[in-house]
Amino acid sequence: MGRFSLSQDFGIDLGTANTLVFVKNKGVVLREPTVVAKNMQTGDIEAVGSQARNMIGRTPGNISVVRPMKDGVIADYDTTAVLMKYYIKNAMKNRSFFARKPNVMICVPSGITMVEERAVIDATKQAGAKDAFPIAEPFAAAIGAGLPVWEPTGSMIVDIGGGTTEVAVISLGGIVTSQSIRKAGDNMDEAIIYYIRKHYNLMIGERSAESIKMDLGTAGEVTEDIEMDIRGRDLLTGLPKTIMITAKEIAVSLRDTVESIVNAVKTTLEKTPPELSADIVERGIVLSGGGALLRNLDKVISEETEMPVFIADDPLDSVAIGTGKSLEYIQHFRSHPNVSSRTTE
């Protein structure tokens, strides 16, 4: 019975855009957008996850679709607690009646403050966890990408999520140096929306911008200029309108965000001890997260740093897999909190 109840421990990658739950011995069991639909008159939660995401831009006046996580941290505590309760309940629905409350390993950005970290832990416990252990996002991503984080060798990970880009150099089970910037996938979407509004007087929604990013988004120079029809609301007439957009234009709109990510990588490399720098030159830099799928981003970072750059085997799930695998080292995290901005207690 003891062994069975241990299998109920799980890891949560509570992301700005998506939340993934990894149950010990089962793998990723839940993958939902971090979105909640709320009735503003009664305060009731109307929908969570995929159902709520489908409502974006289509709700009546009394229902608001909110993303309670902003830039990787909790922006709306009460809504996040409801969201966590939903995820934990779903992850535990097949558990034994006798199983104890689960220990939860939860991902947080490496640059968050103690107050922000405490909010995440409290929300997790309020949602039904016995105990909650924070793990720095790049550390979890490195474990999920299969990097030798416990060995005395330098590994560099660049995790590009929805709200934050986390760059870290890891060795001997800890983060040696890291950089967390609040420029990532969401900024790319916003940049596309701004570009199209500025150049075409056309207003498009978040979901349309995300689709454009996935279909046309490219870092650096565009070799094949693909075209795509997009629909939105003409800001001059107020009427629906369709225009043609090219991959070159989208590359221009994404230039600033890509530059910020490259600069974060360079800054982290500058702060890396020489011995670990030598390891990274030999082993290369690993990209994970949804942003790693942006075309040519690996080539741009490689050209700018003059180092080999690889994309993790499963970039979208790397953080969740690493968070789940780290459950085996709960005692380590209990005594060695590895969120880089906090002081060791």
C-alpha positions as CSV (number, residue, x, y, z in Angstrom):
1,M,0.0,0.0,0.0
2,G,2.9,2.3,0.8
3,R,4.4,1.9,-2.6
4,F,1.0,2.4,-4.3
5,S,0.4,5.7,-2.5
6,L,3.9,6.9,-3.4
7,S,2.9,6.7,-7.1
8,Q,0.3,9.5,-6.4
9,D,3.1,12.1,-6.1
10,F,3.3,14.3,-9.1
11,G,5.0,17.3,-10.7
12,I,3.2,20.3,-12.1
13,D,4.6,22.6,-14.8
14,L,2.4,25.6,-14.0
15,G,3.1,27.7,-17.1
16,T,1.8,31.1,-18.3
17,A,0.3,29.5,-21.4
18,N,-0.2,25.8,-20.6
19,T,-0.1,23.6,-17.5
20,L,1.1,20.0,-17.6
21,V,0.8,17.4,-14.9
22,F,3.3,14.5,-14.6
23,V,2.2,11.6,-12.4
24,K,5.0,9.4,-11.0
25,N,5.2,6.1,-12.9
26,K,2.6,7.3,-15.4
27,G,4.2,10.2,-17.3
28,V,2.3,13.3,-18.5
29,V,-1.4,12.7,-17.7
30,L,-2.8,16.2,-18.2
31,R,-2.1,19.0,-20.6
32,E,-4.4,22.1,-20.5
33,P,-4.2,25.8,-21.3
34,T,-3.7,27.9,-18.1
35,V,-7.0,29.8,-18.8
36,V,-10.2,30.3,-16.7
37,A,-13.6,31.6,-17.7
38,K,-15.2,33.6,-14.9
39,N,-18.7,35.0,-14.4
40,M,-18.0,38.6,-13.4
41,Q,-21.5,39.1,-11.8
42,T,-21.5,36.0,-9.6
43,G,-17.8,35.3,-9.3
44,D,-18.4,31.7,-10.4
45,I,-15.9,29.7,-12.5
46,E,-17.7,28.8,-15.8
47,A,-14.9,26.8,-17.5
48,V,-11.3,25.8,-17.1
49,G,-8.5,24.8,-19.5
50,S,-9.4,23.9,-23.1
51,Q,-13.0,24.8,-22.6
52,A,-12.1,28.3,-21.4
53,R,-9.5,28.8,-24.1
54,N,-12.2,28.1,-26.8
55,M,-14.2,31.0,-25.3
56,I,-11.4,33.6,-25.8
57,G,-12.9,36.5,-27.9
58,R,-16.3,34.8,-28.0
59,T,-17.8,35.5,-24.5
60,P,-20.9,37.6,-23.6
61,G,-20.3,40.8,-21.5
62,N,-20.7,39.0,-18.1
63,I,-18.1,36.4,-18.7
64,S,-14.4,37.2,-18.7
65,V,-11.7,34.8,-19.9
66,V,-8.5,35.3,-17.8
67,R,-5.0,33.9,-17.6
68,P,-4.2,33.9,-13.9
69,M,-0.4,33.5,-14.6
70,K,1.5,36.4,-16.0
71,D,5.2,36.2,-16.9
72,G,5.4,32.9,-15.1
73,V,4.1,34.1,-11.7
74,I,0.7,34.3,-10.1
75,A,-1.2,37.5,-11.1
76,D,-4.6,36.4,-9.7
77,Y,-4.2,34.2,-6.6
78,D,-7.8,33.1,-6.1
79,T,-8.3,32.0,-9.7
80,T,-4.9,30.2,-9.7
81,A,-6.0,28.3,-6.6
82,V,-9.2,27.2,-8.3
83,L,-7.1,26.2,-11.4
84,M,-4.7,24.2,-9.3
85,K,-7.6,22.4,-7.5
86,Y,-9.0,21.4,-11.0
87,Y,-5.6,20.0,-12.1
88,I,-4.9,18.2,-8.9
89,K,-8.4,16.7,-8.8
90,N,-8.0,15.5,-12.4
91,A,-4.6,14.0,-11.7
92,M,-5.9,12.2,-8.6
93,K,-9.2,10.9,-10.0
94,N,-8.1,7.3,-10.3
95,R,-6.2,7.1,-7.0
96,S,-6.9,4.6,-4.3
97,F,-9.3,5.6,-1.5
98,F,-6.5,4.8,1.0
99,A,-3.8,6.9,-0.8
100,R,-2.4,9.8,1.2
101,K,-2.4,13.4,0.0
102,P,0.3,13.8,-2.7
103,N,3.6,15.6,-2.5
104,V,3.7,18.0,-5.4
105,M,6.9,19.3,-7.2
106,I,5.9,22.6,-8.8
107,C,7.9,24.6,-11.3
108,V,8.7,28.3,-10.8
109,P,10.8,30.8,-12.8
110,S,14.4,31.0,-11.5
111,G,14.1,34.8,-11.0
112,I,11.0,35.0,-8.9
113,T,10.9,36.6,-5.4
114,M,10.3,34.8,-2.1
115,V,6.8,36.3,-2.0
116,E,5.9,35.1,-5.5
117,E,7.3,31.6,-4.6
118,R,5.3,31.5,-1.4
119,A,2.1,32.3,-3.3
120,V,2.7,29.3,-5.6
121,I,3.4,27.0,-2.7
122,D,0.3,28.2,-0.8
123,A,-2.0,27.8,-3.8
124,T,-0.7,24.3,-4.3
125,K,-1.3,23.3,-0.7
126,Q,-4.8,25.0,-0.7
127,A,-5.6,22.9,-3.8
128,G,-5.0,19.6,-1.9
129,A,-1.3,18.9,-1.8
130,K,0.3,17.5,1.4
131,D,3.5,19.4,0.7
132,A,4.8,21.5,-2.2
133,F,8.4,21.8,-3.4
134,P,9.4,24.5,-5.8
135,I,11.9,23.6,-8.5
136,A,13.5,26.2,-10.8
137,E,12.1,26.0,-14.3
138,P,15.5,25.7,-16.1
139,F,16.7,23.0,-13.7
140,A,13.5,21.0,-14.4
141,A,13.9,21.6,-18.2
142,A,17.5,20.3,-18.0
143,I,16.4,17.1,-16.2
144,G,13.6,16.6,-18.8
145,A,16.1,17.2,-21.6
146,G,18.3,14.4,-20.3
147,L,21.3,16.7,-19.3
148,P,23.7,15.4,-16.6
149,V,22.6,17.9,-14.0
150,W,24.0,15.9,-11.0
151,E,27.5,15.5,-12.5
152,P,30.5,17.9,-12.1
153,T,30.1,19.1,-15.7
154,G,28.6,22.3,-17.1
155,S,25.2,22.1,-18.9
156,M,23.4,25.1,-20.5
157,I,19.7,25.1,-21.0
158,V,17.5,27.8,-22.6
159,D,13.8,27.3,-21.7
160,I,11.5,29.6,-23.8
161,G,8.0,29.3,-22.4
162,G,4.9,31.5,-22.7
163,G,5.8,34.2,-20.1
164,T,9.5,33.8,-19.4
165,T,12.7,32.8,-21.0
166,E,15.0,31.0,-18.5
167,V,18.7,30.6,-19.3
168,A,20.8,28.7,-16.8
169,V,24.2,26.9,-16.5
170,I,23.8,23.9,-14.2
171,S,26.4,21.7,-12.5
172,L,26.5,19.3,-9.5
173,G,22.7,19.5,-8.9
174,G,22.5,23.3,-8.7
175,I,22.2,26.5,-10.8
176,V,25.6,28.1,-11.1
177,T,24.4,31.2,-13.0
178,S,21.1,32.1,-14.6
179,Q,19.1,34.8,-16.3
180,S,15.3,35.0,-16.3
181,I,13.7,37.5,-18.7
182,R,10.0,38.2,-19.1
183,K,10.2,38.0,-22.9
184,A,9.0,34.8,-24.5
185,G,6.1,33.3,-26.5
186,D,3.5,35.8,-25.3
187,N,5.7,38.7,-26.3
188,M,6.0,37.2,-29.8
189,D,2.2,37.0,-30.1
190,E,1.9,40.7,-28.9
191,A,4.6,41.8,-31.3
192,I,2.6,40.2,-34.2
193,I,-0.6,41.9,-33.1
194,Y,1.1,45.2,-32.8
195,Y,2.8,44.9,-36.2
196,I,-0.4,44.0,-38.1
197,R,-2.3,46.8,-36.3
198,K,0.4,49.4,-37.1
199,H,1.0,48.4,-40.8
200,Y,-2.5,47.3,-41.8
201,N,-4.9,48.9,-39.4
202,L,-6.2,45.5,-38.7
203,M,-7.0,44.1,-35.2
204,I,-6.5,40.4,-34.7
205,G,-6.9,38.3,-31.5
206,E,-4.5,36.3,-29.4
207,R,-5.4,33.0,-31.0
208,S,-4.9,34.3,-34.5
209,A,-1.5,35.7,-33.6
210,E,-0.4,32.4,-32.1
211,S,-1.5,30.6,-35.3
212,I,0.5,33.1,-37.4
213,K,3.6,32.6,-35.2
214,M,3.3,28.8,-35.6
215,D,2.7,28.8,-39.3
216,L,5.0,31.7,-40.4
217,G,7.2,32.6,-37.4
218,T,11.0,32.6,-38.1
219,A,14.0,34.0,-36.3
220,G,16.6,35.8,-38.4
221,E,16.6,35.8,-42.2
222,V,13.7,34.2,-44.1
223,T,14.8,31.8,-46.9
224,E,11.4,30.9,-48.1
225,D,8.8,33.7,-48.0
226,I,5.5,31.9,-47.4
227,E,2.2,33.9,-47.5
228,M,-0.9,33.5,-45.5
229,D,-4.4,35.0,-45.4
230,I,-5.4,36.5,-42.0
231,R,-8.8,37.8,-40.9
232,G,-9.5,40.5,-38.4
233,R,-11.4,43.8,-37.8
234,D,-10.5,46.9,-39.9
235,L,-9.9,49.7,-37.4
236,L,-10.9,52.4,-39.9
237,T,-14.3,50.9,-41.0
238,G,-15.0,48.5,-38.1
239,L,-15.8,45.8,-40.6
240,P,-14.3,42.3,-41.0
241,K,-11.4,42.3,-43.4
242,T,-8.9,39.7,-44.9
243,I,-5.3,40.6,-45.8
244,M,-2.2,38.7,-47.0
245,I,0.8,38.6,-44.7
246,T,4.3,37.1,-45.4
247,A,6.9,35.2,-43.4
248,K,9.4,38.1,-43.9
249,E,7.0,40.6,-42.2
250,I,6.5,38.2,-39.2
251,A,10.3,37.8,-38.9
252,V,10.6,41.6,-38.7
253,S,7.9,41.8,-36.0
254,L,9.7,39.1,-33.9
255,R,13.2,40.6,-34.2
256,D,13.2,42.4,-30.8
257,T,12.0,39.4,-28.8
258,V,14.6,37.1,-30.6
259,E,17.3,39.7,-29.8
260,S,16.3,39.8,-26.1
261,I,16.6,36.0,-25.9
262,V,20.0,36.0,-27.6
263,N,21.2,38.7,-25.3
264,A,20.1,36.7,-22.2
265,V,22.1,33.7,-23.5
266,K,25.2,35.9,-24.0
267,T,24.8,37.5,-20.6
268,T,24.6,34.1,-18.9
269,L,27.7,32.9,-20.8
270,E,29.6,36.0,-19.7
271,K,29.0,35.2,-16.1
272,T,29.9,31.5,-16.4
273,P,33.1,30.2,-14.8
274,P,35.8,29.3,-17.3
275,E,35.8,25.5,-16.5
276,L,32.1,25.3,-17.1
277,S,32.3,27.4,-20.3
278,A,34.7,24.9,-21.7
279,D,32.2,22.1,-21.0
280,I,29.4,24.1,-22.8
281,V,31.6,24.7,-25.8
282,E,32.1,21.0,-26.0
283,R,28.5,19.9,-25.2
284,G,26.6,22.8,-26.7
285,I,23.5,24.7,-25.6
286,V,20.1,22.9,-25.4
287,L,16.8,24.7,-26.2
288,S,13.4,23.6,-24.6
289,G,9.9,25.0,-24.3
290,G,7.4,26.0,-27.0
291,G,9.6,28.9,-28.1
292,A,12.4,26.4,-29.1
293,L,10.1,25.4,-32.0
294,L,10.4,28.9,-33.7
295,R,12.1,28.2,-37.0
296,N,15.8,29.0,-37.2
297,L,16.1,30.1,-33.6
298,D,18.7,27.4,-32.9
299,K,20.7,28.7,-35.9
300,V,20.5,32.3,-34.8
301,I,21.7,31.5,-31.2
302,S,24.5,29.3,-32.6
303,E,25.7,32.0,-35.0
304,E,25.7,34.7,-32.2
305,T,27.4,32.5,-29.6
306,E,29.6,30.5,-32.0
307,M,28.5,27.3,-30.1
308,P,26.6,24.3,-31.1
309,V,22.8,24.6,-30.3
310,F,20.4,21.6,-30.0
311,I,16.7,21.4,-29.5
312,A,15.5,19.0,-26.8
313,D,13.9,15.7,-28.0
314,D,10.5,16.8,-26.5
315,P,10.8,20.6,-26.0
316,L,7.1,21.1,-25.1
317,D,7.2,18.5,-22.3
318,S,10.8,18.9,-21.0
319,V,9.8,21.0,-18.0
320,A,7.0,18.7,-17.0
321,I,9.1,15.5,-17.4
322,G,11.9,17.0,-15.4
323,T,9.5,18.2,-12.7
324,G,8.1,14.6,-12.5
325,K,11.6,13.0,-12.5
326,S,12.8,15.3,-9.7
327,L,10.2,13.6,-7.4
328,E,12.9,10.9,-6.9
329,Y,15.1,13.6,-5.3
330,I,12.4,15.2,-2.9
331,Q,14.8,15.0,0.1
332,H,17.4,17.0,-1.9
333,F,14.9,19.8,-2.7
334,R,13.6,19.7,0.9
335,S,17.1,20.6,2.2
336,H,18.5,22.5,-0.9
337,P,15.9,24.8,-2.4
338,N,17.2,25.5,-5.9
339,V,15.3,28.6,-6.9
340,S,18.2,30.9,-7.6
341,S,17.0,34.2,-6.3
342,R,16.2,32.9,-2.8
343,T,18.8,32.8,-0.1
344,T,19.4,29.4,1.4
345,E,17.7,29.0,4.7
